[in-house]
Amino acid sequence: MLTIAEGILLCFATSGSVLGVLGNGFILCANCINCVTQKFSTAGFIFTGLAICRICVICIIMSDGYLKLFSPHMVASDAHIIVIAYLWMITNHTSTWFATSLNLFYLLKIANFSHYIFFCLKRRINTIFIFLLGCLLISWSVAFPQIVKMLHVKMQHRNTSWQLYLSKSEFIVNHILLNLGAIFFFIVSIITCFLLIISLWKHNRKMQLYVSRFKSLKTEVHLKVMKVLISFIILFILHFIGIFRETFSFLEYKSKLLFILGLIISCLYPCCHSFILILANSQLKQASLKALKQFICHKKDTDVKVTW
């Protein structure tokens, strides 16, 4: 049974994950509608893939968390370990790949550096995405043997805890290799965010020198993008911290409170960042306002029918 504090935190994690699924589902629907009415752009493809992967990540994190809390006997089963290991590896790596691709897309479209390498990258944006796709396939090829190794250890020791047969250092190395692709994309994504922030900051400094009496509209847009990037970096770092905190707290200390805190932290990024993207993107923001107006009008109509 859960304590009161654990129950409150679990309710908070569940409600946040539901909102995250709804937010990412809205991004998915909005981009699918744009795909039908307009030409499907690169940004639209990245947004669609990112929304699908984040919905899968949230569902996997929460379903695995509920099973570990309320049905630990199912967690020890071979079927659960196989399904969760493969699904998590594929969705987490792909989600991080889409996030990195989105950051690189904005970096090459918005940033302004006078270096020769930057101009070469800007002209070969499609080649960069193909290279990142190759890195994703390599990360899967590295992660699959680690999953097979962990499953082999589990098969050899069916009646005992398989973690006992792995030393702490070996367990950490296995998890690093399992998430090596996600860590690589994480580092690339953080670097691109910092480069974009530096470029926007330099541009704002130049604008302040030339425009002193009134605020430029472009400057406001750049400041908004900088806030979005900073929030992304914070949430992205917390996401990885939460995943490792969730894993090690349950395996080593069996602390349900720390485990639920890990659930909350790991779900913050895929849940909250979807709403940040909706507010930051003009098309998604307009679509959300239209949907909200239609929902309010529909609710008023139903209320009128009920009163009559």
WOHU-V572183 format. One record per helix or strand of 3 or more residues. SS is the DSSP state (H for helix, E for strand). FROM is the first residue (numbers start at 0). TO is the last residue. Records with the same first field share a line. If there is no record, write none. Layout:
BEGIN
SS: FROM-TO + FROM-TO
END
This chain:
BEGIN
H: 3-36 + 41-69 + 71-74 + 77-109 + 115-122 + 124-155 + 161-164 + 167-177 + 179-209 + 216-252 + 255-279 + 281-306
END
